[in-house]
Amino acid sequence: MLIGAHGLVFTGSFEEAGLRRAIEGTKQAGFDLIEIPLMDASSFDSDLAARMLRDNDLAVTASLGLTSATDLTSEDAAVVASGVAMLERCLDHVATMGGDVLCGVIYSAMGKYMSPATPKGIENSQRAISDLAAKAAARGIRLSLEVVNRYESNAFNTGRGALGFLDGVAGDVSVHLDTYHMNIEESDFFQPVHDVAAAGKLGYVHIGDSHRGYLGTGTVDFATFFRALHDVDYDGPVVFESFSSAVVSAELSNTLGIWRNLWQDSDDLAAHANRFIRDAMHAVESIDRH
C-alpha cells in the first residue's frame, strides 16, 4: 500500500516552481506517492514532472475535475468530445510520468448542478468512460471515479451509486472513495467500503476530514473507516487531501467553496497527516493479534 499526499496541500500551481514545491514537500513529509492535479493539462510539463519524481523516488497518480466545457454527462456531443480529448491528454501525462492511475471527477463536471442528470447524459458518460478505459488499459493505466457529494456532481454521490453507474461501463474502472464526501453522503464509514470492495471495484482512497483541515480534528470516523479498509484487505493508494485558501489557487477555491484558512503551514499539516494515516493503519493491523 502506498501512502500519498495531494499536490494541492503544497501549492496551487504546477509550473516548475510549484511542481518542485509539491514533490519535494511530499517527499520530506514522508509520503510514498504524490497525486498531481492536472488542472491545466494543455500546459503541464509531464517530462519535467517525471524527472523530479525520479529524483525524489516518489510514485505518482494524477487527478482532475471536468468543467462545464468538458462535461461527459452533457447532451451536447461537442462538449463530450472535448471532455474525451482532455482526458486523453491527461492519460498522456500520466504515462509520461510513469503513473498508473487517473482519478477524480472524470465522468461529469465538478460543480453544483441545478437539475438531475439525464438518462442520455449518463449514457454519454458511460460510453466515453468505457472507451477511455480501454485506451488507458493499453498503457497500463486504470481509471478510478471519485464519489463526491451532491454539490460537486449529480451523476452519483455514494459508493452504491458509483457501482450502479459502473454497471453501464465496460473495462477495468474502479471506484474512488473519499472520507470528506462520505461524511456528507454515506450512512456510515463501514458499509460503503465493504460494498465497493465486494464488487471488486475499490481502487483508490482519499483521506480528508470534515472541514478539510488537520486530520482527527473534525467529525470523520476514521477508526471505522481504516478498520473497514483492513477488513477488505485494501492495498491501493491512500492519499491525504486537504485544502486551504491560503495555498489553493483562487479559481479552485471558488469551485470548492474554500472560504476559510484552516491551515497555513503545508509542511506541518502534511507531516501530521503522514503520521496520522500510518498510525491508524498500524493500529487496525494490531487488532489481528488481540
N, C-alpha and C positions, 0 to 999 in steps of 0.2 A: 504494500500500500504506500502511495506517495502522498505526503502532506504538503500542501502548497498554499500560496497566497495570490490573491488577485492583484494585478498590477496597479489598479486604482487606489490601493492602500497607500501607494508611494507618490503617485504623480497623476496629473490629469491630461498629460500629453505624451505622445510616444514617438517624438523625433529622437535624435541621437542622445541628447542630454536626458530626456525623460526615460528612454529605454535603459540607459546606464543607471539612473537612479532606482528604477523599479527592479532591475535584475540584480544589481549589487545589494540593494536593500533586502530583497528576498533571501539572497544567499546569507547575508550577515545575520538575519533573524533566525536562521537555522532550518529553513524550509528545503524541501527536495525539488519543488516544482513551482513554476510561475504560470499563472493564467494571464495571457496578454489579450486585452480587449482590442479588437480590430475596428475601432471607431471610424477610422479613415483608411479603408483598405486601398484606396487609389494611390495614396502617397506613402503607405507604410513600407519601410525598408526591411524586408524579411531576411535578406542576406546579412545585413548588419546585425539584426537580432540574433541570427544563428551563430555568428562569431562570438557575440557577447555571452550567449548561453553556453557555448563550449568553454569559453574562458572561465566561466563561473560554475561549470559542471552542474547545470540545472536542467531538469526536464521541463517540457513546455506543453501547454494546451492553449487554445485560443477560443474566444467567445465574441459575440456581438448581439445587439438587438436591432432588428429591422425597423425601418421607418415607414411612414405612410407612402413614400415613393417606391418602396421595395417590398411592400406587404404581400406575402404569398397567399393570404386569405382574401385578397382583393378579387372582385369580379371582373376587373379590367385586365385583359391578357397582357397588355403592355407593362403594367405595374408588376405583375407576377414575373414576367420575363426579366425585368430589371432586378428583382429580388434574386432570381436564379443566377443572373450574371454576377451580382455582388457576392453571393455565396460561393460561386465557382472561383472567383478571385481570392476569396478567403481560404479556400482549400489549397490554392497555390501557395499562399503564405504559410499555412500550417505545414505543408510538405517541405518547403524550403527550410523552415526552422527545425525540422525533424520531429514535429509533434504527431500525435495520433488521435487527437480529439478536437472536434469543433462543436461547441455547445452554446447554450444561451437561448434567447428568444429568436430562433431562426426559422420559425414557422408562421409568424404573424408580426405585425408591427408591435413595438414595445411602447405602450402608452394607453391612456384611457379611451376606450371606445364608448360611443354614445348609443349603441344598439347591439343586439346579439350578432354573433357570427352567422352567416347564411350557409345553408347546405352547399351551395355552389362554391362559396369561398372556402369552406373546409375541404371540399373535394379538390379544389385547385391546389391548396397547400399540401394535402396528402400526396397528390400526384407529383408535385415538384420535389417534395422531400424524398419520395421513392426514387426518382431519377437521380437526385443528388447523392443519395446513399450509395447507389451503385458506383457513381464516379468516385466517391470518397473511398469506398472499399478497395477499388482498384489501386489506390495509392496508400493503402494501409491506414486509412483514417476512418474513424467512426463518428457519426453524428449523435449528439445527445440533446434532447429537447427539454429545456428548463421549464418546470412548472412554476408559474408566477401568479401573483394574486390578481383579483378582479380589476384592479386599477392599472394593470400593465399588459393584460391581454384578455380577449373574450373567447379564445379558442378552447381553452380548458384551464382549470385552476387548482386541480387536485391530482394526486397520483392516479386515482382510478380514472379520472377524466383523461389523463395523458394516455393511459392504456387503451381507452376507448378510441382515442384519436389514432393510435398506432395500429389498431385493428384494420385500418384502411391504408396502411403504409407497408410497402414491400422493402425488404432489405434489413440489414443489421443497424437498427436505430434504437437507441436506449433512452431512458428517462433520467432526467437531471433533477434531483430533489434539492431544495434549498430551505434550511430551517427558518429563515426570516419569513418566507412566503408561507410555509407550513403553519407557522404560528398564527397567521391570519385566516387561512382557509381550511386546514385539516382539523378533525375532531381530536386527534392526539398525535404523538410523535412515534408511535409504535406500529400501528396497523398499516399506514402507507408504505413504510419500509418493507414490511412483510408482503404486502400485496404486490408491489412492484418487483421485488426480488423473486417471489414465487412465479411470476410471469417470465422470469429470465431477462428483465429489462432494466434493472438498476445499474446505471453505468457511470454516474457522476454525482458528486455531492458538494454543495456549498454550505459552509458553516457561517452563520451570522446571527447576531442577537436581535431581539425585537425592535431595538432602536438603532441598530447597525453601529453600535459603539463597542466598547470593551466587552469581550465575551464573559458571560457569567454575571453581568450587571443588569440584565433585562429579565424578561419573563419566559424565555425559551427553556423548555425542559430538556436540557442537554443530556442528563443522565439516562433518560428513557431512550432518547434518540441514539446515543452511542451504544447502549445495550442492544437495541434493535439491529444496528449495523453489525455488531458482533454475532448476534444470533444467526444472521443470514450469511455469515462468512463473506461480507463485502470486502473486496480488495482493490477497488478502483480509487481514483483520486478523491481526496478530501481537501477542499480548498477554502481557506478563510476569505471572506468578503466583507468589507466594511467601507462606508463612505462618509466623508465629511466635506462640507462646502469649503473648508479651508484648503483642501487638496484637490478635489474633483473639479473638472472643468465646469464652467458656468452652464454650458449647454446641457451637460448630463445632469448637473444638479437640478436644473429646472425640470427635466424629463422625469427624474426620480423623486422629486419633491424633497431634496436635501436642503432644508432651510436652516438647520442648526449645525454648529460646530461642536460635535460630541467629542472630538479629539483633535489635536494638532500635531502631536509627536508620532509620526508614522513608525519610526523605529521602535519606540517603546510599545506601541499598540501591537505591532507585528510580532515582536519577541514574546509578548504576553500571550498572544493567540497561539503561537507555535507551542509554547509550554502547555497551555490550556488543553489543546487538542491532543497532544501526545500523552499528557497525564490522564485525560479522560479515557483514551483508548487503552492505556495500561491498566487503569482501574477496572474496566469491564473485563479485560482478559484475566485479571486476578480472580474474578468470581468463579472461574472454572476450577480453581483449587479449593474452594470452600467445601 
